[in-house]
Amino acid sequence: MTSIEKLFYELELLLSDIAFAGLKNSQPIVLDKLETIQQGFKELQMTEGYRIADEFKRALKLYHTGDGNAEDSANKLCSLEFYVKSVLGNL
């Protein structure tokens, strides 16, 4: 398994955990894991992945603090999921 495949496997697991638990019920550890995945994107020079993951992380933080909404967080989640499928489909 390449480092890209491993990174995306970890991201897919994280996204499925979020989808299963729900955005509202996601735990703070999710943000920590997302931060680790972002560092992987940075190391692999995957700027688009880093940007999309960062947008999702910000939207989720805002939602948890009451300054954002579920729709924006869900849209960012879908964008990240689409990015994963797109990259994995082109490996």
N, C-alpha and C positions, 0 to 999 in steps of 0.2 A: 504494500500500500504506500503510495507516494505521500509526501507531506501535505499536498493539496487535498488529496482524497481523505486523509486523516482529519484535516481541519474541517472539511465539509461534512464528514461523518459526525464529528462532534457538534457542529452547528445544527445538523438535521435532528440529532437527539435533543438538543436544547429547544429547538422550535417545536418539536412534537410534545415535549414536556410542558411548554407554555400553552400550546393549544389544548392539551388535555386538562391542565389545571385551570385554564382561563386567565385572561390578562389581569383581572382584578386579584386573583389568588396567587399570582407569581411571587415567589420569595426573593429577598434581596440577593441570595446566592446566584440567581439568574443573571443579575446585572454584573456580578463578579465574573461569571463564566463568559458572558458576552464580551467583557473587557479583555479577557484572555484570548478569545477568538479574534477580536479586533487586532490585538498585537500580532497574531499569526498572519492576518491580512497584511499588516504593515511590513512584517518581515519578508513576506512573499511579494511585496510591492503590488498588491491588489487594492489599488486606491478606491475603486468603485465599491468593492465589498466592504472596505473600511467605512466609507461614507454612508452606505445604506445601513450598516450595522449601527453606526453612530446615531443616525436619524431614528432608528427604532428604539435604541437605548434612551435617547432624550424623550421621545414620545411616551415611552413606558414610565419614565421617572415623573413626567408631568402628570400622567394619568393617576399615578399612585399618590401624588401630592394634592390632587384635586384641581390642578391648573390645566389639565388636558382632558381629552375625552377618549372613550373606547374606540370610536370610529377611526380617529387618527392613528392610534396605536395599532389597530387591526390592519389598516392600510399599509403601515410601515412593515408590519409582520409579513403581509402578503408580498410586499416588494422584496423583502429579504428572502422569502421562500422562492420567489420567481428567480431571483439571482442565483440561488443555490442550484435549482433545476437547470438553469441556462448554462452555468459553468460546467456542471457534471455531465450534461448532455454533449458538451463540446470537448471533453477529455478524450 
